[in-house]
Amino acid sequence: MSCKTPLKLTRCFSPQNDERMRFRRKFFACEFLAAAALMSSAMITWADEPEKTKDAELTAKRYEVMEKRMATVKVKSDTEGFPELFSAKPIFRYTDPARQYVAAAVWKLGEEGRPRAIITTELHRQYYGKPRIVYEYLSLSSTKFTATGGDMQWAPEGTTLEFKPVPGTQAPDETPQRRLLQLRAIAKRFGGEELVGTEKCELRLLPQPIDRYTPSSADRADGAIFIAAYGTNPEAVLFVESDGKTWSYAAGRLAGAATISLTIDGTTAWEGAPVQYGWNQPYTGSNAPAEIPGVAQDGSEIKE
């Protein structure tokens, strides 16, 4: 027995086994640290969860305010089949904290083909000193119509939308998936800028379209709406369309900037017409008082 004891000790403390022990200690130490980090992360997540839930609920309530306002808008036209309601859900959502927007969205008129109009709704924390909802309207149809709701009245007498050929493009591809790549590639060629007061602001084309539609029954007809944004705030909309054989584009303003323009490949492609506000204008705006969840009447944040 005495001769085996040293053997056991040798096995336990040989360089090879000692290395194995160090590896095991290191492995279990790493496992312990990983578990601790996971628990710590979970604790942080649990701690943040109520705040995230609260923010999500507040955001949802703010969009409900806009949804309810848009649900009251009724559209009338003498043209048969003209859409009577704007989309129940927005096609794009955004915020602009620098400009005091707490929530904003873009809504379209018409579920089939190119939309007939676009309305943006913006919940301003402090507009003329109080919380308000601000609307911007853009007609995309030459057909006359009226849009009336609880706090809006708009009857545009036409549109300024004018399509022009996109230079240097290949024919529309056969598949919708590849046409989407073509649409995005065309939009990527555009840039823009606007003048707000004395400040010149650069606009960027967001890479993903906010709406995809079929403008006609022609084979390979396709279309999409992109936005030229300041941050994520839409200042202009860009339409890119295929008639099945060639590509064309048009643009419209969604901002009251003194001047606004888009370029393609560095060359001016579109300039927004001067703003003339009025209930019968193709582009105009209005605003109304609004109770914004989480915002006091003086525009400050309500802290619970």
C-alpha positions in Angstrom: 0.0 0.0 0.0 2.8 2.4 0.9 4.3 2.0 -2.6 1.0 3.0 -4.2 0.5 6.2 -2.3 3.4 8.1 -3.9 2.2 6.9 -7.2 -1.2 8.5 -6.6 0.4 11.7 -5.5 2.6 11.7 -8.6 -0.5 11.3 -10.8 -2.2 14.2 -9.0 0.7 16.6 -9.2 2.4 15.6 -12.4 2.9 18.6 -14.8 0.3 17.1 -17.2 -2.4 16.7 -14.6 -1.5 20.0 -13.0 -2.2 21.7 -16.4 -5.5 19.9 -16.7 -6.5 21.1 -13.2 -5.5 24.7 -14.2 -7.6 24.3 -17.4 -10.6 23.0 -15.4 -10.3 25.9 -12.8 -10.1 28.3 -15.7 -13.0 26.7 -17.5 -15.2 26.8 -14.4 -14.1 30.3 -13.6 -15.1 31.4 -17.1 -18.4 29.6 -16.7 -19.0 31.4 -13.4 -18.2 34.8 -14.9 -20.4 34.1 -17.9 -23.2 33.1 -15.6 -22.7 36.1 -13.5 -22.7 38.4 -16.5 -25.9 36.8 -17.8 -27.5 37.3 -14.4 -26.3 40.9 -14.3 -27.6 41.4 -17.8 -30.9 39.9 -16.8 -31.1 42.1 -13.7 -30.5 45.2 -15.9 -33.1 44.0 -18.4 -35.6 43.4 -15.6 -34.8 46.8 -14.1 -35.2 48.5 -17.5 -38.3 46.5 -18.5 -40.9 48.7 -16.6 -39.4 51.9 -18.2 -39.4 50.3 -21.7 -43.0 49.1 -21.2 -44.0 52.6 -20.1 -42.3 54.2 -23.2 -44.0 51.7 -25.5 -47.4 52.3 -24.0 -46.9 56.1 -24.3 -45.8 55.8 -27.9 -48.9 53.6 -28.7 -51.2 56.1 -27.0 -49.7 58.9 -29.1 -50.2 57.0 -32.3 -53.8 56.3 -31.3 -54.4 60.1 -31.1 -53.3 60.4 -34.7 -55.2 57.3 -35.8 -58.4 58.6 -34.3 -58.0 62.0 -36.1 -57.3 60.3 -39.4 -60.3 58.0 -39.0 -62.6 61.0 -39.0 -61.4 62.1 -42.5 -64.0 61.5 -45.2 -63.1 61.9 -48.9 -65.6 62.8 -51.6 -65.2 63.1 -55.4 -67.4 63.0 -58.4 -65.2 60.4 -59.9 -66.5 56.8 -59.5 -64.2 54.5 -57.5 -62.2 57.3 -55.9 -61.0 56.3 -52.4 -63.1 57.5 -49.6 -60.8 56.9 -46.6 -57.1 57.3 -45.8 -55.1 54.2 -44.7 -56.1 52.9 -41.3 -52.5 52.6 -40.4 -49.6 54.9 -41.3 -47.2 53.9 -44.1 -44.3 55.5 -42.2 -43.6 56.6 -38.6 -41.0 59.1 -37.4 -40.0 61.6 -34.7 -38.0 64.8 -34.7 -37.1 65.7 -31.1 -35.0 68.7 -32.3 -38.2 70.2 -33.7 -40.3 69.2 -30.7 -42.2 66.4 -32.5 -43.0 63.6 -30.1 -44.7 61.4 -32.7 -45.5 61.7 -36.4 -46.7 59.6 -39.3 -47.5 59.5 -43.0 -50.9 58.3 -44.3 -51.9 57.5 -47.9 -55.2 57.8 -49.8 -55.9 54.7 -51.9 -54.9 51.1 -51.4 -54.5 50.3 -55.1 -52.2 51.9 -57.6 -50.4 55.2 -56.9 -51.9 56.9 -53.9 -54.1 59.9 -54.6 -52.9 62.0 -51.7 -50.6 62.0 -48.7 -51.2 63.5 -45.3 -48.6 63.8 -42.5 -49.6 64.1 -38.9 -47.2 65.5 -36.3 -47.8 65.8 -32.6 -45.9 68.9 -31.5 -44.9 69.4 -27.9 -45.1 73.1 -28.1 -46.6 74.8 -31.3 -47.7 78.4 -30.7 -47.0 77.7 -27.0 -49.3 74.6 -26.7 -49.4 71.0 -27.7 -51.0 70.7 -31.2 -51.4 68.3 -34.1 -49.9 69.7 -37.3 -51.1 68.4 -40.7 -49.4 68.6 -44.1 -51.3 67.8 -47.3 -50.0 66.7 -50.7 -52.3 66.0 -53.6 -51.1 63.4 -56.1 -54.1 63.4 -58.3 -55.5 65.7 -61.0 -59.0 64.7 -59.9 -60.7 67.2 -57.7 -61.8 65.9 -54.3 -62.5 67.1 -50.7 -61.2 65.7 -47.5 -62.9 66.8 -44.3 -62.6 65.7 -40.8 -63.1 66.9 -37.2 -60.3 69.5 -37.5 -59.4 69.7 -41.2 -60.8 70.8 -44.5 -59.0 70.4 -47.8 -60.2 70.5 -51.4 -57.2 70.5 -53.7 -57.9 71.5 -57.3 -55.1 69.4 -58.8 -51.5 68.3 -58.3 -48.0 69.6 -59.1 -46.7 66.0 -59.6 -44.9 65.8 -62.9 -43.1 62.7 -64.1 -39.8 62.8 -66.0 -37.7 60.0 -67.5 -34.9 58.7 -65.3 -31.7 58.9 -67.4 -29.3 56.0 -67.8 -31.5 53.1 -66.7 -32.0 49.6 -68.0 -35.4 48.3 -68.9 -37.6 47.1 -65.9 -36.6 43.6 -64.9 -39.0 40.6 -65.2 -39.3 39.8 -61.5 -40.7 42.1 -58.7 -37.7 41.2 -56.5 -35.2 42.5 -59.1 -37.3 45.5 -59.9 -37.1 46.4 -56.2 -33.3 46.4 -56.6 -33.7 48.7 -59.6 -36.0 51.0 -57.7 -33.6 51.3 -54.8 -30.6 51.8 -57.2 -32.5 54.7 -58.9 -33.5 56.3 -55.6 -29.8 56.0 -54.4 -28.8 58.4 -57.2 -30.9 61.2 -55.7 -30.0 63.7 -53.0 -31.5 67.0 -51.9 -31.4 70.1 -49.8 -33.8 72.7 -48.3 -33.5 76.2 -47.0 -35.2 76.7 -43.6 -35.0 80.4 -42.7 -31.3 81.1 -43.4 -30.2 77.5 -42.6 -29.4 75.1 -45.5 -30.2 71.5 -44.6 -29.0 68.5 -46.5 -31.6 65.8 -47.2 -30.9 62.1 -47.6 -32.9 59.5 -49.5 -33.8 56.7 -47.1 -32.9 53.4 -48.8 -36.2 51.6 -48.3 -39.4 52.7 -49.9 -42.3 53.5 -47.6 -44.8 52.2 -50.1 -44.8 49.9 -53.1 -47.6 49.9 -55.7 -48.5 49.0 -59.3 -49.2 52.1 -61.3 -50.9 50.4 -64.2 -52.0 47.1 -65.7 -49.0 47.0 -68.0 -46.6 44.1 -67.8 -43.6 44.9 -65.5 -45.4 48.1 -64.2 -44.0 48.9 -60.8 -43.7 51.9 -58.5 -42.5 53.0 -55.1 -42.4 56.0 -52.8 -39.2 57.1 -51.2 -38.6 59.9 -48.8 -36.0 62.6 -48.7 -35.5 63.2 -45.0 -33.9 65.5 -42.5 -33.0 62.8 -40.0 -36.1 60.6 -40.4 -38.4 63.6 -41.0 -39.9 63.5 -44.5 -39.3 66.8 -46.3 -40.0 65.6 -49.8 -41.4 62.4 -51.4 -39.9 60.8 -54.5 -41.9 58.6 -56.8 -40.1 56.1 -59.0 -42.3 54.3 -61.5 -42.1 51.8 -64.4 -44.6 51.8 -67.3 -43.3 48.3 -68.1 -40.7 49.6 -70.6 -38.9 52.6 -69.0 -38.4 54.3 -65.6 -39.7 57.8 -64.6 -39.7 59.9 -61.4 -41.6 62.7 -59.8 -41.4 64.5 -56.5 -43.5 66.6 -54.1 -42.8 68.7 -51.0 -43.8 67.7 -47.5 -42.3 70.8 -45.9 -42.9 74.5 -45.9 -39.2 75.3 -46.5 -38.5 78.4 -48.5 -36.8 76.4 -51.1 -36.5 72.6 -51.5 -34.9 70.6 -54.3 -33.7 67.2 -55.3 -30.7 66.2 -57.5 -30.0 63.1 -59.5 -26.3 62.3 -60.1 -25.5 65.8 -58.8 -27.7 67.6 -61.3 -30.9 69.4 -60.3 -33.9 67.0 -60.9 -36.8 68.8 -59.2 -37.5 72.1 -57.4 -40.5 72.6 -55.2 -42.9 75.3 -56.2 -43.2 78.2 -53.8 -45.6 77.5 -50.9 -49.0 79.2 -51.1 -51.1 78.0 -48.2 -54.8 77.6 -48.7 -57.5 75.0 -48.4 -57.6 74.5 -52.2 -53.8 74.2 -52.8 -52.1 70.9 -53.9 -49.7 71.3 -51.0 -50.7 73.1 -47.8 -50.9 72.7 -44.0 -53.0 73.3 -40.9 -52.9 72.6 -37.2 -55.3 72.1 -34.3 -55.2 71.8 -30.5 -54.4 68.3 -29.3 -54.1 66.5 -26.0 -50.9 64.5 -26.3 -50.4 61.7 -23.8 -47.4 62.4 -21.5 -47.3 66.1 -22.4 -48.7 68.9 -20.2 -50.6 71.9 -21.6 -47.5 74.1 -21.4 -45.5 71.5 -23.5 -43.5 70.1 -20.7 -43.2 66.4 -20.0 -45.6 64.9 -17.4 -43.5 63.0 -14.9 -45.3 60.3 -12.9 
